[in-house]
């Protein structure tokens, strides 16, 4: 991330990449609590996860979807 921030500074004169470096460093040091109850996912929650993954992939589709 630091290399990309340096390239952004060199190519575009923008310091905004360093903001993301700081945010990433802070987020990596946050310790997340363990869940109180550990149980496997049910079918419904697994289906919601798959739908979420499909929506995420469609957000980065290289060309717009057109209906004719």
N, CA, C and O atoms as a Tinker XYZ file with bonds, in Angstrom:
   272  protein
     1  N      0.830000   -1.194000    0.000000    73     2
     2  CA     0.000000    0.000000    0.000000    64     1     3
     3  C      0.865000    1.244000    0.000000    63     2     4     5
     4  O      0.522000    2.244000   -0.632000    81     3
     5  N      1.980000    1.189000    0.703000    73     3     6
     6  CA     2.881000    2.347000    0.742000    64     5     7
     7  C      3.477000    2.597000   -0.636000    63     6     8     9
     8  O      3.647000    3.745000   -1.048000    81     7
     9  N      3.796000    1.508000   -1.354000    73     7    10
    10  CA     4.343000    1.662000   -2.715000    64     9    11
    11  C      3.310000    2.323000   -3.617000    63    10    12    13
    12  O      3.649000    3.209000   -4.401000    81    11
    13  N      2.055000    1.899000   -3.512000    73    11    14
    14  CA     0.998000    2.525000   -4.314000    64    13    15
    15  C      0.799000    3.990000   -3.929000    63    14    16    17
    16  O      0.544000    4.830000   -4.792000    81    15
    17  N      0.913000    4.297000   -2.641000    73    15    18
    18  CA     0.799000    5.692000   -2.199000    64    17    19
    19  C      1.939000    6.528000   -2.777000    63    18    20    21
    20  O      1.730000    7.664000   -3.204000    81    19
    21  N      3.134000    5.963000   -2.788000    73    19    22
    22  CA     4.271000    6.694000   -3.365000    64    21    23
    23  C      4.095000    6.898000   -4.869000    63    22    24    25
    24  O      4.420000    7.963000   -5.396000    81    23
    25  N      3.583000    5.882000   -5.558000    73    23    26
    26  CA     3.326000    6.032000   -7.002000    64    25    27
    27  C      2.247000    7.089000   -7.253000    63    26    28    29
    28  O      2.361000    7.870000   -8.197000    81    27
    29  N      1.212000    7.120000   -6.427000    73    27    30
    30  CA     0.168000    8.137000   -6.564000    64    29    31
    31  C      0.714000    9.529000   -6.323000    63    30    32    33
    32  O      0.313000   10.485000   -6.985000    81    31
    33  N      1.638000    9.641000   -5.368000    73    31    34
    34  CA     2.263000   10.937000   -5.111000    64    33    35
    35  C      3.133000   11.356000   -6.289000    63    34    36    37
    36  O      3.131000   12.522000   -6.684000    81    35
    37  N      3.870000   10.413000   -6.844000    73    35    38
    38  CA     4.764000   10.718000   -7.965000    64    37    39
    39  C      3.984000   11.050000   -9.237000    63    38    40    41
    40  O      4.284000   12.030000   -9.919000    81    39
    41  N      2.976000   10.222000   -9.551000    73    39    42
    42  CA     2.241000   10.410000  -10.807000    64    41    43
    43  C      1.210000   11.533000  -10.749000    63    42    44    45
    44  O      1.041000   12.274000  -11.717000    81    43
    45  N      0.529000   11.658000   -9.623000    73    43    46
    46  CA    -0.602000   12.590000   -9.554000    64    45    47
    47  C     -0.405000   13.710000   -8.540000    63    46    48    49
    48  O     -1.227000   14.624000   -8.468000    81    47
    49  N      0.657000   13.655000   -7.766000    73    47    50
    50  CA     0.882000   14.682000   -6.757000    64    49    51
    51  C     -0.143000   14.643000   -5.637000    63    50    52    53
    52  O     -0.418000   15.669000   -5.015000    81    51
    53  N     -0.713000   13.469000   -5.372000    73    51    54
    54  CA    -1.768000   13.335000   -4.376000    64    53    55
    55  C     -1.258000   12.604000   -3.141000    63    54    56    57
    56  O     -0.601000   11.568000   -3.245000    81    55
    57  N     -1.567000   13.153000   -1.980000    73    55    58
    58  CA    -1.178000   12.527000   -0.719000    64    57    59
    59  C     -2.263000   11.623000   -0.145000    63    58    60    61
    60  O     -2.094000   11.075000    0.945000    81    59
    61  N     -3.365000   11.460000   -0.855000    73    59    62
    62  CA    -4.500000   10.716000   -0.306000    64    61    63
    63  C     -4.178000    9.237000   -0.087000    63    62    64    65
    64  O     -4.811000    8.602000    0.756000    81    63
    65  N     -3.236000    8.682000   -0.801000    73    63    66
    66  CA    -2.872000    7.283000   -0.591000    64    65    67
    67  C     -2.294000    7.037000    0.784000    63    66    68    69
    68  O     -2.437000    5.942000    1.330000    81    67
    69  N     -1.641000    8.040000    1.355000    73    67    70
    70  CA    -1.070000    7.883000    2.686000    64    69    71
    71  C     -2.153000    7.855000    3.760000    63    70    72    73
    72  O     -1.956000    7.261000    4.820000    81    71
    73  N     -3.285000    8.486000    3.497000    73    71    74
    74  CA    -4.412000    8.408000    4.423000    64    73    75
    75  C     -4.885000    6.962000    4.524000    63    74    76    77
    76  O     -5.173000    6.475000    5.618000    81    75
    77  N     -4.967000    6.279000    3.392000    73    75    78
    78  CA    -5.367000    4.884000    3.390000    64    77    79
    79  C     -4.333000    4.007000    4.076000    63    78    80    81
    80  O     -4.696000    3.020000    4.716000    81    79
    81  N     -3.069000    4.338000    3.958000    73    79    82
    82  CA    -2.027000    3.592000    4.670000    64    81    83
    83  C     -2.208000    3.711000    6.180000    63    82    84    85
    84  O     -2.072000    2.725000    6.904000    81    83
    85  N     -2.509000    4.903000    6.647000    73    83    86
    86  CA    -2.722000    5.108000    8.080000    64    85    87
    87  C     -3.978000    4.360000    8.531000    63    86    88    89
    88  O     -3.959000    3.699000    9.569000    81    87
    89  N     -5.061000    4.455000    7.769000    73    87    90
    90  CA    -6.290000    3.737000    8.119000    64    89    91
    91  C     -6.068000    2.231000    8.142000    63    90    92    93
    92  O     -6.578000    1.543000    9.025000    81    91
    93  N     -5.314000    1.718000    7.183000    73    91    94
    94  CA    -5.016000    0.293000    7.143000    64    93    95
    95  C     -4.187000   -0.127000    8.349000    63    94    96    97
    96  O     -4.439000   -1.179000    8.938000    81    95
    97  N     -3.208000    0.677000    8.718000    73    95    98
    98  CA    -2.378000    0.366000    9.888000    64    97    99
    99  C     -3.215000    0.351000   11.166000    63    98   100   101
   100  O     -3.014000   -0.505000   12.028000    81    99
   101  N     -4.142000    1.284000   11.293000    73    99   102
   102  CA    -5.006000    1.326000   12.477000    64   101   103
   103  C     -5.927000    0.106000   12.498000    63   102   104   105
   104  O     -6.087000   -0.533000   13.538000    81   103
   105  N     -6.525000   -0.213000   11.367000    73   103   106
   106  CA    -7.465000   -1.330000   11.320000    64   105   107
   107  C     -6.772000   -2.670000   11.548000    63   106   108   109
   108  O     -7.382000   -3.585000   12.100000    81   107
   109  N     -5.525000   -2.806000   11.139000    73   107   110
   110  CA    -4.806000   -4.059000   11.363000    64   109   111
   111  C     -4.455000   -4.253000   12.836000    63   110   112   113
   112  O     -4.248000   -5.388000   13.267000    81   111
   113  N     -4.382000   -3.190000   13.610000    73   111   114
   114  CA    -4.040000   -3.299000   15.019000    64   113   115
   115  C     -5.251000   -3.430000   15.936000    63   114   116   117
   116  O     -5.090000   -3.599000   17.145000    81   115
   117  N     -6.455000   -3.355000   15.385000    73   115   118
   118  CA    -7.667000   -3.502000   16.192000    64   117   119
   119  C     -7.910000   -4.996000   16.411000    63   118   120   121
   120  O     -8.001000   -5.768000   15.456000    81   119
   121  N     -8.014000   -5.389000   17.675000    73   119   122
   122  CA    -8.291000   -6.789000   18.002000    64   121   123
   123  C     -9.804000   -6.981000   18.093000    63   122   124   125
   124  O    -10.487000   -6.275000   18.835000    81   123
   125  N    -10.308000   -7.930000   17.339000    73   123   126
   126  CA   -11.741000   -8.186000   17.308000    64   125   127
   127  C    -12.100000   -9.243000   18.348000    63   126   128   129
   128  O    -11.350000  -10.203000   18.527000    81   127
   129  N    -13.217000   -9.090000   19.031000    73   127   130
   130  CA   -13.604000  -10.065000   20.061000    64   129   131
   131  C    -14.038000  -11.393000   19.444000    63   130   132   133
   132  O    -14.539000  -11.438000   18.321000    81   131
   133  N    -13.840000  -12.450000   20.183000    73   131   134
   134  CA   -14.288000  -13.770000   19.756000    64   133   135
   135  C    -15.793000  -13.887000   19.983000    63   134   136   137
   136  O    -16.313000  -13.337000   20.954000    81   135
   137  N    -16.496000  -14.592000   19.108000    73   135   138
   138  CA   -17.942000  -14.757000   19.329000    64   137   139
   139  C    -18.212000  -15.617000   20.556000    63   138   140   141
   140  O    -17.440000  -16.524000   20.867000    81   139
   141  N    -19.307000  -15.330000   21.250000    73   139   142
   142  CA   -19.654000  -16.078000   22.457000    64   141   143
   143  C    -20.064000  -17.509000   22.118000    63   142   144   145
   144  O    -19.715000  -18.448000   22.832000    81   143
   145  N    -20.803000  -17.665000   21.029000    73   143   146
   146  CA   -21.271000  -18.991000   20.611000    64   145   147
   147  C    -20.750000  -19.250000   19.211000    63   146   148   149
   148  O    -21.003000  -18.467000   18.296000    81   147
   149  N    -20.026000  -20.339000   19.040000    73   147   150
   150  CA   -19.505000  -20.710000   17.727000    64   149   151
   151  C    -20.371000  -21.837000   17.174000    63   150   152   153
   152  O    -20.409000  -22.937000   17.725000    81   151
   153  N    -21.053000  -21.549000   16.094000    73   151   154
   154  CA   -21.909000  -22.554000   15.463000    64   153   155
   155  C    -21.756000  -22.443000   13.953000    63   154   156   157
   156  O    -21.463000  -21.362000   13.442000    81   155
   157  N    -21.950000  -23.544000   13.229000    73   155   158
   158  CA   -21.834000  -23.485000   11.763000    64   157   159
   159  C    -22.986000  -22.685000   11.155000    63   158   160   161
   160  O    -24.043000  -22.517000   11.764000    81   159
   161  N    -22.750000  -22.199000    9.938000    73   159   162
   162  CA   -23.790000  -21.445000    9.242000    64   161   163
   163  C    -24.903000  -22.375000    8.797000    63   162   164   165
   164  O    -24.664000  -23.515000    8.399000    81   163
   165  N    -26.116000  -21.868000    8.872000    73   163   166
   166  CA   -27.254000  -22.617000    8.340000    64   165   167
   167  C    -27.389000  -22.355000    6.847000    63   166   168   169
   168  O    -26.634000  -21.570000    6.274000    81   167
   169  N    -28.346000  -23.012000    6.230000    73   167   170
   170  CA   -28.549000  -22.847000    4.775000    64   169   171
   171  C    -28.948000  -21.420000    4.413000    63   170   172   173
   172  O    -28.493000  -20.882000    3.404000    81   171
   173  N    -29.791000  -20.812000    5.229000    73   171   174
   174  CA   -30.254000  -19.460000    4.923000    64   173   175
   175  C    -29.101000  -18.464000    4.970000    63   174   176   177
   176  O    -28.966000  -17.631000    4.074000    81   175
   177  N    -28.276000  -18.540000    5.997000    73   175   178
   178  CA   -27.160000  -17.603000    6.121000    64   177   179
   179  C    -26.104000  -17.864000    5.050000    63   178   180   181
   180  O    -25.459000  -16.927000    4.582000    81   179
   181  N    -25.920000  -19.126000    4.655000    73   179   182
   182  CA   -24.993000  -19.433000    3.559000    64   181   183
   183  C    -25.524000  -18.864000    2.242000    63   182   184   185
   184  O    -24.746000  -18.358000    1.433000    81   183
   185  N    -26.833000  -18.941000    2.017000    73   183   186
   186  CA   -27.451000  -18.375000    0.816000    64   185   187
   187  C    -27.281000  -16.853000    0.783000    63   186   188   189
   188  O    -26.989000  -16.284000   -0.268000    81   187
   189  N    -27.464000  -16.195000    1.929000    73   187   190
   190  CA   -27.265000  -14.747000    2.009000    64   189   191
   191  C    -25.809000  -14.412000    1.666000    63   190   192   193
   192  O    -25.550000  -13.421000    0.983000    81   191
   193  N    -24.868000  -15.218000    2.129000    73   191   194
   194  CA   -23.459000  -15.005000    1.813000    64   193   195
   195  C    -23.171000  -15.141000    0.327000    63   194   196   197
   196  O    -22.405000  -14.352000   -0.226000    81   195
   197  N    -23.768000  -16.123000   -0.325000    73   195   198
   198  CA   -23.575000  -16.314000   -1.765000    64   197   199
   199  C    -24.180000  -15.145000   -2.541000    63   198   200   201
   200  O    -23.570000  -14.652000   -3.490000    81   199
   201  N    -25.362000  -14.705000   -2.150000    73   199   202
   202  CA   -25.998000  -13.561000   -2.815000    64   201   203
   203  C    -25.140000  -12.309000   -2.654000    63   202   204   205
   204  O    -24.977000  -11.537000   -3.600000    81   203
   205  N    -24.599000  -12.113000   -1.469000    73   203   206
   206  CA   -23.727000  -10.965000   -1.224000    64   205   207
   207  C    -22.484000  -11.033000   -2.098000    63   206   208   209
   208  O    -22.048000  -10.013000   -2.631000    81   207
   209  N    -21.910000  -12.217000   -2.250000    73   207   210
   210  CA   -20.735000  -12.392000   -3.105000    64   209   211
   211  C    -21.060000  -12.091000   -4.568000    63   210   212   213
   212  O    -20.248000  -11.483000   -5.265000    81   211
   213  N    -22.221000  -12.504000   -5.036000    73   211   214
   214  CA   -22.628000  -12.228000   -6.425000    64   213   215
   215  C    -22.820000  -10.722000   -6.633000    63   214   216   217
   216  O    -22.390000  -10.182000   -7.652000    81   215
   217  N    -23.454000  -10.047000   -5.688000    73   215   218
   218  CA   -23.648000   -8.598000   -5.797000    64   217   219
   219  C    -22.295000   -7.888000   -5.806000    63   218   220   221
   220  O    -22.094000   -6.946000   -6.573000    81   219
   221  N    -21.366000   -8.335000   -4.957000    73   219   222
   222  CA   -20.022000   -7.754000   -4.936000    64   221   223
   223  C    -19.335000   -7.932000   -6.292000    63   222   224   225
   224  O    -18.726000   -6.990000   -6.799000    81   223
   225  N    -19.424000   -9.121000   -6.883000    73   223   226
   226  CA   -18.796000   -9.366000   -8.182000    64   225   227
   227  C    -19.439000   -8.511000   -9.272000    63   226   228   229
   228  O    -18.738000   -8.013000  -10.153000    81   227
   229  N    -20.748000   -8.333000   -9.229000    73   227   230
   230  CA   -21.427000   -7.521000  -10.237000    64   229   231
   231  C    -21.081000   -6.037000  -10.120000    63   230   232   233
   232  O    -21.214000   -5.295000  -11.093000    81   231
   233  N    -20.645000   -5.605000   -8.957000    73   231   234
   234  CA   -20.240000   -4.205000   -8.792000    64   233   235
   235  C    -18.989000   -3.885000   -9.614000    63   234   236   237
   236  O    -18.757000   -2.724000   -9.952000    81   235
   237  N    -18.195000   -4.885000   -9.935000    73   235   238
   238  CA   -16.958000   -4.669000  -10.674000    64   237   239
   239  C    -17.022000   -5.259000  -12.079000    63   238   240   241
   240  O    -15.987000   -5.575000  -12.665000    81   239
   241  N    -18.215000   -5.407000  -12.617000    73   239   242
   242  CA   -18.403000   -5.940000  -13.963000    64   241   243
   243  C    -17.776000   -4.988000  -14.984000    63   242   244   245
   244  O    -18.007000   -3.782000  -14.898000    81   243
   245  N    -16.983000   -5.487000  -15.954000    73   243   246
   246  CA   -16.252000   -4.587000  -16.858000    64   245   247
   247  C    -17.121000   -3.838000  -17.859000    63   246   248   249
   248  O    -16.679000   -2.833000  -18.417000    81   247
   249  N    -18.324000   -4.288000  -18.097000    73   247   250
   250  CA   -19.215000   -3.593000  -19.030000    64   249   251
   251  C    -20.624000   -3.604000  -18.450000    63   250   252   253
   252  O    -20.984000   -4.525000  -17.718000    81   251
   253  N    -21.420000   -2.592000  -18.768000    73   251   254
   254  CA   -22.766000   -2.528000  -18.176000    64   253   255
   255  C    -23.676000   -3.637000  -18.697000    63   254   256   257
   256  O    -23.546000   -4.080000  -19.839000    81   255
   257  N    -24.573000   -4.064000  -17.865000    73   255   258
   258  CA   -25.554000   -5.067000  -18.252000    64   257   259
   259  C    -26.730000   -4.349000  -18.893000    63   258   260   261
   260  O    -27.334000   -3.470000  -18.278000    81   259
   261  N    -27.055000   -4.715000  -20.116000    73   259   262
   262  CA   -28.175000   -4.083000  -20.818000    64   261   263
   263  C    -29.233000   -5.124000  -21.129000    63   262   264   265
   264  O    -28.907000   -6.240000  -21.535000    81   263
   265  N    -30.464000   -4.780000  -20.947000    73   263   266
   266  CA   -31.569000   -5.648000  -21.269000    64   265   267
   267  C    -32.186000   -5.164000  -22.574000    63   266   268   269
   268  O    -32.545000   -3.994000  -22.698000    81   267
   269  N    -32.308000   -6.061000  -23.542000    73   267   270
   270  CA   -32.875000   -5.683000  -24.843000    64   269   271
   271  C    -34.141000   -6.432000  -25.108000    63   270   272
   272  O    -34.761000   -6.245000  -26.155000    81   271
